[in-house]
Amino acid sequence: MPKMKTHSGAKKRFRLSGSGKIMRRRANRAHYNEHKPSTLTRRLAPEVVMSAADTKKIKKLLGK
């Protein structure tokens, strides 16, 4: 049987935490940051846990 391939786009965007949760980056942090308030960019800085509704789908894409 062929092996499952990891989804290339998913592996660049999501990662698995040590406890098995899916971590993601917050949106609106990629560019045009000089026009955004520093408070906003600080708030968007940390990675957050993926919502439970999407976790199953993302784990399948990551081959987990």
mmCIF file of the N, C-alpha and C atoms, coordinates in Angstrom:
data_MODEL
# 
_entry.id   MODEL 
# 
loop_
_atom_site.group_PDB 
_atom_site.id 
_atom_site.type_symbol 
_atom_site.label_atom_id 
_atom_site.label_alt_id 
_atom_site.label_comp_id 
_atom_site.label_asym_id 
_atom_site.label_entity_id 
_atom_site.label_seq_id 
_atom_site.pdbx_PDB_ins_code 
_atom_site.Cartn_x 
_atom_site.Cartn_y 
_atom_site.Cartn_z 
_atom_site.occupancy 
_atom_site.B_iso_or_equiv 
_atom_site.pdbx_formal_charge 
_atom_site.auth_seq_id 
_atom_site.auth_comp_id 
_atom_site.auth_asym_id 
_atom_site.auth_atom_id 
_atom_site.pdbx_PDB_model_num 
ATOM 1   N N  . MET A 1 1  ? 0.834   -1.196 0.000  1.00 0.00 ? 1  MET A N  1 
ATOM 2   C CA . MET A 1 1  ? 0.000   0.000  0.000  1.00 0.00 ? 1  MET A CA 1 
ATOM 3   C C  . MET A 1 1  ? 0.873   1.251  0.000  1.00 0.00 ? 1  MET A C  1 
ATOM 4   N N  . PRO A 1 2  ? 0.457   2.285  -0.721 1.00 0.00 ? 2  PRO A N  1 
ATOM 5   C CA . PRO A 1 2  ? 1.218   3.537  -0.682 1.00 0.00 ? 2  PRO A CA 1 
ATOM 6   C C  . PRO A 1 2  ? 1.022   4.246  0.643  1.00 0.00 ? 2  PRO A C  1 
ATOM 7   N N  . LYS A 1 3  ? 2.020   5.044  0.993  1.00 0.00 ? 3  LYS A N  1 
ATOM 8   C CA . LYS A 1 3  ? 1.942   5.796  2.245  1.00 0.00 ? 3  LYS A CA 1 
ATOM 9   C C  . LYS A 1 3  ? 1.166   7.084  2.035  1.00 0.00 ? 3  LYS A C  1 
ATOM 10  N N  . MET A 1 4  ? 0.591   7.586  3.132  1.00 0.00 ? 4  MET A N  1 
ATOM 11  C CA . MET A 1 4  ? -0.083  8.879  3.099  1.00 0.00 ? 4  MET A CA 1 
ATOM 12  C C  . MET A 1 4  ? 0.976   9.973  2.974  1.00 0.00 ? 4  MET A C  1 
ATOM 13  N N  . LYS A 1 5  ? 0.742   10.952 2.122  1.00 0.00 ? 5  LYS A N  1 
ATOM 14  C CA . LYS A 1 5  ? 1.666   12.069 2.006  1.00 0.00 ? 5  LYS A CA 1 
ATOM 15  C C  . LYS A 1 5  ? 1.171   13.229 2.858  1.00 0.00 ? 5  LYS A C  1 
ATOM 16  N N  . THR A 1 6  ? 2.103   13.895 3.516  1.00 0.00 ? 6  THR A N  1 
ATOM 17  C CA . THR A 1 6  ? 1.775   15.082 4.294  1.00 0.00 ? 6  THR A CA 1 
ATOM 18  C C  . THR A 1 6  ? 1.395   16.205 3.346  1.00 0.00 ? 6  THR A C  1 
ATOM 19  N N  . HIS A 1 7  ? 0.367   16.965 3.692  1.00 0.00 ? 7  HIS A N  1 
ATOM 20  C CA . HIS A 1 7  ? -0.063  18.105 2.892  1.00 0.00 ? 7  HIS A CA 1 
ATOM 21  C C  . HIS A 1 7  ? 0.968   19.220 3.049  1.00 0.00 ? 7  HIS A C  1 
ATOM 22  N N  . SER A 1 8  ? 1.605   19.625 1.946  1.00 0.00 ? 8  SER A N  1 
ATOM 23  C CA . SER A 1 8  ? 2.710   20.578 2.002  1.00 0.00 ? 8  SER A CA 1 
ATOM 24  C C  . SER A 1 8  ? 2.298   21.927 2.571  1.00 0.00 ? 8  SER A C  1 
ATOM 25  N N  . GLY A 1 9  ? 1.092   22.389 2.217  1.00 0.00 ? 9  GLY A N  1 
ATOM 26  C CA . GLY A 1 9  ? 0.624   23.667 2.735  1.00 0.00 ? 9  GLY A CA 1 
ATOM 27  C C  . GLY A 1 9  ? 0.346   23.607 4.223  1.00 0.00 ? 9  GLY A C  1 
ATOM 28  N N  . ALA A 1 10 ? -0.169  22.472 4.690  1.00 0.00 ? 10 ALA A N  1 
ATOM 29  C CA . ALA A 1 10 ? -0.507  22.329 6.101  1.00 0.00 ? 10 ALA A CA 1 
ATOM 30  C C  . ALA A 1 10 ? 0.745   22.263 6.960  1.00 0.00 ? 10 ALA A C  1 
ATOM 31  N N  . LYS A 1 11 ? 1.777   21.598 6.488  1.00 0.00 ? 11 LYS A N  1 
ATOM 32  C CA . LYS A 1 11 ? 2.978   21.464 7.317  1.00 0.00 ? 11 LYS A CA 1 
ATOM 33  C C  . LYS A 1 11 ? 3.706   22.802 7.472  1.00 0.00 ? 11 LYS A C  1 
ATOM 34  N N  . LYS A 1 12 ? 3.473   23.737 6.541  1.00 0.00 ? 12 LYS A N  1 
ATOM 35  C CA . LYS A 1 12 ? 4.066   25.065 6.663  1.00 0.00 ? 12 LYS A CA 1 
ATOM 36  C C  . LYS A 1 12 ? 3.274   25.960 7.614  1.00 0.00 ? 12 LYS A C  1 
ATOM 37  N N  . ARG A 1 13 ? 1.993   25.659 7.814  1.00 0.00 ? 13 ARG A N  1 
ATOM 38  C CA . ARG A 1 13 ? 1.117   26.555 8.582  1.00 0.00 ? 13 ARG A CA 1 
ATOM 39  C C  . ARG A 1 13 ? 0.798   26.088 9.990  1.00 0.00 ? 13 ARG A C  1 
ATOM 40  N N  . PHE A 1 14 ? 0.855   24.785 10.219 1.00 0.00 ? 14 PHE A N  1 
ATOM 41  C CA . PHE A 1 14 ? 0.456   24.250 11.515 1.00 0.00 ? 14 PHE A CA 1 
ATOM 42  C C  . PHE A 1 14 ? 1.557   23.382 12.079 1.00 0.00 ? 14 PHE A C  1 
ATOM 43  N N  . ARG A 1 15 ? 1.565   23.260 13.423 1.00 0.00 ? 15 ARG A N  1 
ATOM 44  C CA . ARG A 1 15 ? 2.502   22.344 14.054 1.00 0.00 ? 15 ARG A CA 1 
ATOM 45  C C  . ARG A 1 15 ? 1.807   21.669 15.218 1.00 0.00 ? 15 ARG A C  1 
ATOM 46  N N  . LEU A 1 16 ? 2.332   20.512 15.594 1.00 0.00 ? 16 LEU A N  1 
ATOM 47  C CA . LEU A 1 16 ? 1.781   19.741 16.691 1.00 0.00 ? 16 LEU A CA 1 
ATOM 48  C C  . LEU A 1 16 ? 2.540   20.103 17.960 1.00 0.00 ? 16 LEU A C  1 
ATOM 49  N N  . SER A 1 17 ? 1.811   20.411 19.028 1.00 0.00 ? 17 SER A N  1 
ATOM 50  C CA . SER A 1 17 ? 2.467   20.694 20.303 1.00 0.00 ? 17 SER A CA 1 
ATOM 51  C C  . SER A 1 17 ? 2.860   19.373 20.952 1.00 0.00 ? 17 SER A C  1 
ATOM 52  N N  . GLY A 1 18 ? 3.575   19.461 22.045 1.00 0.00 ? 18 GLY A N  1 
ATOM 53  C CA . GLY A 1 18 ? 4.029   18.256 22.736 1.00 0.00 ? 18 GLY A CA 1 
ATOM 54  C C  . GLY A 1 18 ? 2.883   17.400 23.236 1.00 0.00 ? 18 GLY A C  1 
ATOM 55  N N  . SER A 1 19 ? 1.777   18.052 23.619 1.00 0.00 ? 19 SER A N  1 
ATOM 56  C CA . SER A 1 19 ? 0.625   17.309 24.142 1.00 0.00 ? 19 SER A CA 1 
ATOM 57  C C  . SER A 1 19 ? -0.325  16.878 23.026 1.00 0.00 ? 19 SER A C  1 
ATOM 58  N N  . GLY A 1 20 ? 0.009   17.188 21.766 1.00 0.00 ? 20 GLY A N  1 
ATOM 59  C CA . GLY A 1 20 ? -0.793  16.718 20.643 1.00 0.00 ? 20 GLY A CA 1 
ATOM 60  C C  . GLY A 1 20 ? -1.802  17.708 20.116 1.00 0.00 ? 20 GLY A C  1 
ATOM 61  N N  . LYS A 1 21 ? -1.762  18.954 20.607 1.00 0.00 ? 21 LYS A N  1 
ATOM 62  C CA . LYS A 1 21 ? -2.685  19.965 20.109 1.00 0.00 ? 21 LYS A CA 1 
ATOM 63  C C  . LYS A 1 21 ? -2.113  20.596 18.843 1.00 0.00 ? 21 LYS A C  1 
ATOM 64  N N  . ILE A 1 22 ? -2.988  21.077 17.970 1.00 0.00 ? 22 ILE A N  1 
ATOM 65  C CA . ILE A 1 22 ? -2.566  21.748 16.743 1.00 0.00 ? 22 ILE A CA 1 
ATOM 66  C C  . ILE A 1 22 ? -2.382  23.232 17.046 1.00 0.00 ? 22 ILE A C  1 
ATOM 67  N N  . MET A 1 23 ? -1.211  23.764 16.737 1.00 0.00 ? 23 MET A N  1 
ATOM 68  C CA . MET A 1 23 ? -0.921  25.170 16.971 1.00 0.00 ? 23 MET A CA 1 
ATOM 69  C C  . MET A 1 23 ? -0.929  25.897 15.628 1.00 0.00 ? 23 MET A C  1 
ATOM 70  N N  . ARG A 1 24 ? -1.413  27.157 15.643 1.00 0.00 ? 24 ARG A N  1 
ATOM 71  C CA . ARG A 1 24 ? -1.458  27.958 14.423 1.00 0.00 ? 24 ARG A CA 1 
ATOM 72  C C  . ARG A 1 24 ? -1.060  29.387 14.741 1.00 0.00 ? 24 ARG A C  1 
ATOM 73  N N  . ARG A 1 25 ? -0.655  30.114 13.703 1.00 0.00 ? 25 ARG A N  1 
ATOM 74  C CA . ARG A 1 25 ? -0.359  31.536 13.841 1.00 0.00 ? 25 ARG A CA 1 
ATOM 75  C C  . ARG A 1 25 ? -1.637  32.327 13.656 1.00 0.00 ? 25 ARG A C  1 
ATOM 76  N N  . ARG A 1 26 ? -1.660  33.533 14.228 1.00 0.00 ? 26 ARG A N  1 
ATOM 77  C CA . ARG A 1 26 ? -2.827  34.393 14.068 1.00 0.00 ? 26 ARG A CA 1 
ATOM 78  C C  . ARG A 1 26 ? -2.723  35.159 12.745 1.00 0.00 ? 26 ARG A C  1 
ATOM 79  N N  . ALA A 1 27 ? -3.880  35.527 12.212 1.00 0.00 ? 27 ALA A N  1 
ATOM 80  C CA . ALA A 1 27 ? -3.922  36.250 10.947 1.00 0.00 ? 27 ALA A CA 1 
ATOM 81  C C  . ALA A 1 27 ? -3.570  37.726 11.159 1.00 0.00 ? 27 ALA A C  1 
ATOM 82  N N  . ASN A 1 28 ? -3.355  38.442 10.065 1.00 0.00 ? 28 ASN A N  1 
ATOM 83  C CA . ASN A 1 28 ? -3.095  39.894 10.036 1.00 0.00 ? 28 ASN A CA 1 
ATOM 84  C C  . ASN A 1 28 ? -1.762  40.282 10.663 1.00 0.00 ? 28 ASN A C  1 
ATOM 85  N N  . ARG A 1 29 ? -0.754  39.426 10.549 1.00 0.00 ? 29 ARG A N  1 
ATOM 86  C CA . ARG A 1 29 ? 0.553   39.737 11.113 1.00 0.00 ? 29 ARG A CA 1 
ATOM 87  C C  . ARG A 1 29 ? 1.638   39.688 10.032 1.00 0.00 ? 29 ARG A C  1 
ATOM 88  N N  . ALA A 1 30 ? 1.268   39.378 8.809  1.00 0.00 ? 30 ALA A N  1 
ATOM 89  C CA . ALA A 1 30 ? 2.262   39.076 7.787  1.00 0.00 ? 30 ALA A CA 1 
ATOM 90  C C  . ALA A 1 30 ? 2.934   40.316 7.202  1.00 0.00 ? 30 ALA A C  1 
ATOM 91  N N  . HIS A 1 31 ? 2.185   41.346 6.828  1.00 0.00 ? 31 HIS A N  1 
ATOM 92  C CA . HIS A 1 31 ? 2.798   42.510 6.188  1.00 0.00 ? 31 HIS A CA 1 
ATOM 93  C C  . HIS A 1 31 ? 1.977   43.752 6.484  1.00 0.00 ? 31 HIS A C  1 
ATOM 94  N N  . TYR A 1 32 ? 2.460   44.908 6.044  1.00 0.00 ? 32 TYR A N  1 
ATOM 95  C CA . TYR A 1 32 ? 1.890   46.235 6.348  1.00 0.00 ? 32 TYR A CA 1 
ATOM 96  C C  . TYR A 1 32 ? 1.826   46.481 7.854  1.00 0.00 ? 32 TYR A C  1 
ATOM 97  N N  . ASN A 1 33 ? 2.834   46.012 8.557  1.00 0.00 ? 33 ASN A N  1 
ATOM 98  C CA . ASN A 1 33 ? 2.791   46.119 10.015 1.00 0.00 ? 33 ASN A CA 1 
ATOM 99  C C  . ASN A 1 33 ? 3.068   47.525 10.517 1.00 0.00 ? 33 ASN A C  1 
ATOM 100 N N  . GLU A 1 34 ? 3.724   48.377 9.709  1.00 0.00 ? 34 GLU A N  1 
ATOM 101 C CA . GLU A 1 34 ? 4.023   49.726 10.197 1.00 0.00 ? 34 GLU A CA 1 
ATOM 102 C C  . GLU A 1 34 ? 2.758   50.569 10.329 1.00 0.00 ? 34 GLU A C  1 
ATOM 103 N N  . HIS A 1 35 ? 1.680   50.165 9.656  1.00 0.00 ? 35 HIS A N  1 
ATOM 104 C CA . HIS A 1 35 ? 0.431   50.914 9.741  1.00 0.00 ? 35 HIS A CA 1 
ATOM 105 C C  . HIS A 1 35 ? -0.462  50.412 10.872 1.00 0.00 ? 35 HIS A C  1 
ATOM 106 N N  . LYS A 1 36 ? -0.095  49.296 11.482 1.00 0.00 ? 36 LYS A N  1 
ATOM 107 C CA . LYS A 1 36 ? -0.922  48.709 12.534 1.00 0.00 ? 36 LYS A CA 1 
ATOM 108 C C  . LYS A 1 36 ? -0.381  49.127 13.894 1.00 0.00 ? 36 LYS A C  1 
ATOM 109 N N  . PRO A 1 37 ? -1.251  49.297 14.879 1.00 0.00 ? 37 PRO A N  1 
ATOM 110 C CA . PRO A 1 37 ? -0.779  49.657 16.208 1.00 0.00 ? 37 PRO A CA 1 
ATOM 111 C C  . PRO A 1 37 ? 0.096   48.554 16.806 1.00 0.00 ? 37 PRO A C  1 
ATOM 112 N N  . SER A 1 38 ? 1.064   48.958 17.604 1.00 0.00 ? 38 SER A N  1 
ATOM 113 C CA . SER A 1 38 ? 1.949   47.990 18.252 1.00 0.00 ? 38 SER A CA 1 
ATOM 114 C C  . SER A 1 38 ? 1.172   47.062 19.166 1.00 0.00 ? 38 SER A C  1 
ATOM 115 N N  . THR A 1 39 ? 0.110   47.598 19.782 1.00 0.00 ? 39 THR A N  1 
ATOM 116 C CA . THR A 1 39 ? -0.698  46.747 20.665 1.00 0.00 ? 39 THR A CA 1 
ATOM 117 C C  . THR A 1 39 ? -1.320  45.595 19.888 1.00 0.00 ? 39 THR A C  1 
ATOM 118 N N  . LEU A 1 40 ? -1.738  45.853 18.653 1.00 0.00 ? 40 LEU A N  1 
ATOM 119 C CA . LEU A 1 40 ? -2.329  44.816 17.816 1.00 0.00 ? 40 LEU A CA 1 
ATOM 120 C C  . LEU A 1 40 ? -1.290  43.767 17.443 1.00 0.00 ? 40 LEU A C  1 
ATOM 121 N N  . THR A 1 41 ? -0.121  44.202 17.005 1.00 0.00 ? 41 THR A N  1 
ATOM 122 C CA . THR A 1 41 ? 0.896   43.234 16.575 1.00 0.00 ? 41 THR A CA 1 
ATOM 123 C C  . THR A 1 41 ? 1.400   42.409 17.756 1.00 0.00 ? 41 THR A C  1 
ATOM 124 N N  . ARG A 1 42 ? 1.441   42.990 18.940 1.00 0.00 ? 42 ARG A N  1 
ATOM 125 C CA . ARG A 1 42 ? 1.826   42.210 20.130 1.00 0.00 ? 42 ARG A CA 1 
ATOM 126 C C  . ARG A 1 42 ? 0.754   41.182 20.467 1.00 0.00 ? 42 ARG A C  1 
ATOM 127 N N  . ARG A 1 43 ? -0.495  41.567 20.332 1.00 0.00 ? 43 ARG A N  1 
ATOM 128 C CA . ARG A 1 43 ? -1.597  40.652 20.642 1.00 0.00 ? 43 ARG A CA 1 
ATOM 129 C C  . ARG A 1 43 ? -1.637  39.482 19.660 1.00 0.00 ? 43 ARG A C  1 
ATOM 130 N N  . LEU A 1 44 ? -1.243  39.742 18.412 1.00 0.00 ? 44 LEU A N  1 
ATOM 131 C CA . LEU A 1 44 ? -1.272  38.702 17.384 1.00 0.00 ? 44 LEU A CA 1 
ATOM 132 C C  . LEU A 1 44 ? -0.013  37.842 17.378 1.00 0.00 ? 44 LEU A C  1 
ATOM 133 N N  . ALA A 1 45 ? 0.957   38.166 18.224 1.00 0.00 ? 45 ALA A N  1 
ATOM 134 C CA . ALA A 1 45 ? 2.257   37.505 18.175 1.00 0.00 ? 45 ALA A CA 1 
ATOM 135 C C  . ALA A 1 45 ? 2.232   36.016 18.525 1.00 0.00 ? 45 ALA A C  1 
ATOM 136 N N  . PRO A 1 46 ? 1.639   35.595 19.657 1.00 0.00 ? 46 PRO A N  1 
ATOM 137 C CA . PRO A 1 46 ? 1.807   34.186 20.047 1.00 0.00 ? 46 PRO A CA 1 
ATOM 138 C C  . PRO A 1 46 ? 0.981   33.229 19.200 1.00 0.00 ? 46 PRO A C  1 
ATOM 139 N N  . GLU A 1 47 ? 1.453   31.993 19.148 1.00 0.00 ? 47 GLU A N  1 
ATOM 140 C CA . GLU A 1 47 ? 0.684   30.938 18.496 1.00 0.00 ? 47 GLU A CA 1 
ATOM 141 C C  . GLU A 1 47 ? -0.478  30.560 19.397 1.00 0.00 ? 47 GLU A C  1 
ATOM 142 N N  . VAL A 1 48 ? -1.570  30.130 18.805 1.00 0.00 ? 48 VAL A N  1 
ATOM 143 C CA . VAL A 1 48 ? -2.747  29.726 19.577 1.00 0.00 ? 48 VAL A CA 1 
ATOM 144 C C  . VAL A 1 48 ? -3.161  28.313 19.178 1.00 0.00 ? 48 VAL A C  1 
ATOM 145 N N  . VAL A 1 49 ? -3.955  27.698 20.025 1.00 0.00 ? 49 VAL A N  1 
ATOM 146 C CA . VAL A 1 49 ? -4.446  26.344 19.766 1.00 0.00 ? 49 VAL A CA 1 
ATOM 147 C C  . VAL A 1 49 ? -5.569  26.407 18.738 1.00 0.00 ? 49 VAL A C  1 
ATOM 148 N N  . MET A 1 50 ? -5.550  25.498 17.805 1.00 0.00 ? 50 MET A N  1 
ATOM 149 C CA . MET A 1 50 ? -6.574  25.423 16.772 1.00 0.00 ? 50 MET A CA 1 
ATOM 150 C C  . MET A 1 50 ? -7.917  25.056 17.388 1.00 0.00 ? 50 MET A C  1 
ATOM 151 N N  . SER A 1 51 ? -8.996  25.569 16.832 1.00 0.00 ? 51 SER A N  1 
ATOM 152 C CA . SER A 1 51 ? -10.322 25.272 17.358 1.00 0.00 ? 51 SER A CA 1 
ATOM 153 C C  . SER A 1 51 ? -10.629 23.781 17.191 1.00 0.00 ? 51 SER A C  1 
ATOM 154 N N  . ALA A 1 52 ? -11.443 23.278 18.082 1.00 0.00 ? 52 ALA A N  1 
ATOM 155 C CA . ALA A 1 52 ? -11.758 21.847 18.089 1.00 0.00 ? 52 ALA A CA 1 
ATOM 156 C C  . ALA A 1 52 ? -12.437 21.401 16.799 1.00 0.00 ? 52 ALA A C  1 
ATOM 157 N N  . ALA A 1 53 ? -13.212 22.306 16.185 1.00 0.00 ? 53 ALA A N  1 
ATOM 158 C CA . ALA A 1 53 ? -13.937 21.948 14.961 1.00 0.00 ? 53 ALA A CA 1 
ATOM 159 C C  . ALA A 1 53 ? -12.994 21.632 13.806 1.00 0.00 ? 53 ALA A C  1 
ATOM 160 N N  . ASP A 1 54 ? -11.830 22.295 13.755 1.00 0.00 ? 54 ASP A N  1 
ATOM 161 C CA . ASP A 1 54 ? -10.895 22.113 12.638 1.00 0.00 ? 54 ASP A CA 1 
ATOM 162 C C  . ASP A 1 54 ? -9.782  21.117 12.933 1.00 0.00 ? 54 ASP A C  1 
ATOM 163 N N  . THR A 1 55 ? -9.638  20.716 14.186 1.00 0.00 ? 55 THR A N  1 
ATOM 164 C CA . THR A 1 55 ? -8.491  19.894 14.579 1.00 0.00 ? 55 THR A CA 1 
ATOM 165 C C  . THR A 1 55 ? -8.432  18.570 13.827 1.00 0.00 ? 55 THR A C  1 
ATOM 166 N N  . LYS A 1 56 ? -9.555  17.893 13.702 1.00 0.00 ? 56 LYS A N  1 
ATOM 167 C CA . LYS A 1 56 ? -9.578  16.579 13.057 1.00 0.00 ? 56 LYS A CA 1 
ATOM 168 C C  . LYS A 1 56 ? -9.126  16.678 11.597 1.00 0.00 ? 56 LYS A C  1 
ATOM 169 N N  . LYS A 1 57 ? -9.601  17.724 10.907 1.00 0.00 ? 57 LYS A N  1 
ATOM 170 C CA . LYS A 1 57 ? -9.259  17.921 9.504  1.00 0.00 ? 57 LYS A CA 1 
ATOM 171 C C  . LYS A 1 57 ? -7.758  18.184 9.332  1.00 0.00 ? 57 LYS A C  1 
ATOM 172 N N  . ILE A 1 58 ? -7.203  19.032 10.192 1.00 0.00 ? 58 ILE A N  1 
ATOM 173 C CA . ILE A 1 58 ? -5.783  19.402 10.084 1.00 0.00 ? 58 ILE A CA 1 
ATOM 174 C C  . ILE A 1 58 ? -4.891  18.218 10.438 1.00 0.00 ? 58 ILE A C  1 
ATOM 175 N N  . LYS A 1 59 ? -5.282  17.426 11.437 1.00 0.00 ? 59 LYS A N  1 
ATOM 176 C CA . LYS A 1 59 ? -4.488  16.250 11.804 1.00 0.00 ? 59 LYS A CA 1 
ATOM 177 C C  . LYS A 1 59 ? -4.414  15.264 10.633 1.00 0.00 ? 59 LYS A C  1 
ATOM 178 N N  . LYS A 1 60 ? -5.503  15.142 9.887  1.00 0.00 ? 60 LYS A N  1 
ATOM 179 C CA . LYS A 1 60 ? -5.508  14.259 8.724  1.00 0.00 ? 60 LYS A CA 1 
ATOM 180 C C  . LYS A 1 60 ? -4.545  14.776 7.659  1.00 0.00 ? 60 LYS A C  1 
ATOM 181 N N  . LEU A 1 61 ? -4.533  16.098 7.453  1.00 0.00 ? 61 LEU A N  1 
ATOM 182 C CA . LEU A 1 61 ? -3.636  16.686 6.458  1.00 0.00 ? 61 LEU A CA 1 
ATOM 183 C C  . LEU A 1 61 ? -2.165  16.492 6.865  1.00 0.00 ? 61 LEU A C  1 
ATOM 184 N N  . LEU A 1 62 ? -1.902  16.540 8.179  1.00 0.00 ? 62 LEU A N  1 
ATOM 185 C CA . LEU A 1 62 ? -0.544  16.371 8.661  1.00 0.00 ? 62 LEU A CA 1 
ATOM 186 C C  . LEU A 1 62 ? -0.140  14.905 8.756  1.00 0.00 ? 62 LEU A C  1 
ATOM 187 N N  . GLY A 1 63 ? -1.083  14.015 8.533  1.00 0.00 ? 63 GLY A N  1 
ATOM 188 C CA . GLY A 1 63 ? -0.780  12.592 8.586  1.00 0.00 ? 63 GLY A CA 1 
ATOM 189 C C  . GLY A 1 63 ? -0.627  12.075 9.986  1.00 0.00 ? 63 GLY A C  1 
ATOM 190 N N  . LYS A 1 64 ? -1.334  12.658 10.939 1.00 0.00 ? 64 LYS A N  1 
ATOM 191 C CA . LYS A 1 64 ? -1.243  12.244 12.357 1.00 0.00 ? 64 LYS A CA 1 
ATOM 192 C C  . LYS A 1 64 ? -2.493  11.510 12.785 1.00 0.00 ? 64 LYS A C  1 
# 
